[in-house]
């Protein structure tokens, strides 16, 4: 039937979060079904009514960009929320005295001291940016100028912030006056590098969707 064929073709043109994609296609089906019933009420048979409904809905090449934009925003929101969650656990990793390399250091290096200041400042900026991105991908969608640029900005900001914080975290561990050893690198890898790497994967997907 025309509606099934149309939605199948539209689905092939869309990439993004599966749940949001399924919701968008369900909304499109509901709209097409309502339009079909209206044409049937005007005397068309089911097949022709669906053909008219599909024609009124628009060509796929005209409709798909709008749906891609919706999916890009949804992916950006997921990315921003994951970034925020990844950063919330950082104070646990760097809590003073909790781990060997965060205990009081009487002979700490100037580089390590500087990195501790930098990571706090950078972390604060990235957390603020993540919060703004979550808000932007929510209530900010009502503003066209925000919708147009938000997905790409969120993705690039997340990639840069994640790489910077992960790099600083590894360097701080390496420059600690207490020889960190494998356990320290394991903890930093598990709670800093790995979460931020997963966030970066989501950000890369958001960037691809924003450029589609």
N, C-alpha and C positions, 0 to 999 in steps of 0.2 A: 504494500500500500504506500501511497506517496508520502505520508507522514513518517512512516518507519524508514523509508529510504532516505528521506531528507535528514532525519535525526542521526541516522547512521553515518551519513556523509559529513554532517556537522561535527559529530564526535571525533572523527578522524582528524579534523582540523584543530582540535583543542588539546592542549597539554596543561597539566597543573594538578592541584590537589584533587584527589579522586572524589571526595565527598562533595566539595563545592562544584566540581564538574557535573556530578550526578544531579545535584540540586538545580543547576542551570538548565540541564537537558530536560529535567522533569517539568520545570516551569515553562520551557518552550513547548513541550508536549501538551501541557494543560492549555496553553494559549491556542495552539493549533487545533486541539480538540473542540474548544469553545467556538472557534471560528468555523470549523467544519459543521458543527451542529447548527450554527446560524445559516450557513449555506443550504443545509438540508431542509431547514424550515422554509427556505425560499424555493424549494422544489427540486434541488439537485440530488442525484443519487450519491451514495457514500463516496465512491471513488472520485467523481468529479468535484464533490464538495471538498475533499481533502486536497485535490490539485489546486483549487482556487484558494484554499487556506494557506497552502505552502507558497503560492505565488504572491499573496498579499504579505506574508511574513517577511519575504525578501530573499534575494540570492545569497547563497552561503558566503561568497566572497565579500558581500556587504555586511553580513550579520556577524561573521566570525571575529572580526577585530574587536567588537564590543565585548564579546564573551572572553576573548583573550585578555583584555584589560581587567575584567572582573577576576579572572583566575590569577593574574599577576598580582593584583592587590591582595588576594587571599593568601598567596604564597608569601608575599612580603609580610603580612601580619603574622603568619606562622613563624617566619624567620625572626622577626623582632621579638616575639614572645620567647622563642628558644634562646635567643641571645640574652634576654633579661634573666631567664632561669639559670643559664650558665654562669652569669656574673654574680647572681645572688649567693652561690655556693663558694665564691672566691674567699670571702673573709674567713671561712673555716680552714681553708688551705694555708692562709698566711697569718693565722692567729698567732700572736706573739707567745712563744714558749710552748706551743702545742706540738711542734716537731723539732727534730734535732737542729735543722738549719734555720729555725725561727727563734731559737733560744737567744738569750742575751749574748751579744757578741762584743767582747771587750776589744777585740782587734779587727773589727769589721773593716772592709775595704771602702775607700771613698766611692768606688763604682757601685758597690752593693747598696750603700747608703743612698746614693743618688737614684738608683733604680727603685728603691722602696718609695721614694717620694714620687717618682714619675708614674709608677704603676697605680698609686692611689689617685693621682690627678687624672691619668688617662682612664682609669676604671670609672671614676665619677662622671667623666664626659661621656663615655660609652653607655653607661647606665642611663644617663639623662637622654641620650639620643635614642636608646631602645624604648624608653617610656614614650617619648614623642612619636616614635614610629608606630607603636601600638595604638596610640591615640589617633594618629593620622590615618592609619588604615581602618580605623573605626569611624569616628565622627567626622574625620577629615575628608571622607569620600564624597561628602556633599558639595565640596568645593572643586570645580573643574581643574583649576590650576594645581591643586594638590594631587588630584588623581593622575594628572598627566605626568608628573615627575616623581611621585613618591616611591614607586616600585624600584626604579633604578637607583635613586638616592639611598634608599634603605639597604639595597643589596650591596652597593659599593661601600657604604659606611660600615656595614656588618663585616664585610671581608677585611677591610683595613683594620677595624678595631680588634677583630678576633686574632689576626696575624700579629698585631702589635702586642697585645696582652699575652698571648702564648709565648712569643719570643722573649718578652721581658721576664715572664715567669721562669722559663728555662734558664735564662742568664742569671737571674737572681739565685736560683738553686746552685748553679755552677760556681758563683762567686762568693757563696757563703763561707765564712771562716771555719765553720764546722764541715768537715768533709761529708758531703751529703750521701754519697753512695747510691747503690741501686734502689733501695727502698724509697729514698727521697724522690728520685727521678720517676719511680713508679707512681707515687702519689700525685706528683705534679702532672705526669702524663695522663693519669686517670681522671683527675678532677679539674685540670686546666686545659691541657692540650687536646684530649679526646673530645670533651664537650664542645670546645670552640671549633674543632675540626668538623664535627657534625653540623654545627651552626653554619659553618662556611659552605658546606655542601648545599644546605637549604638556600643560602644566599646566592650561590651560583645558579641554582635553578630559578630563583626569582629574577636574576639578571637576564637569563635566557628568555624567560617569559616576557620581561619588560621590553626586550629588543625584538620580539617576534612580530 
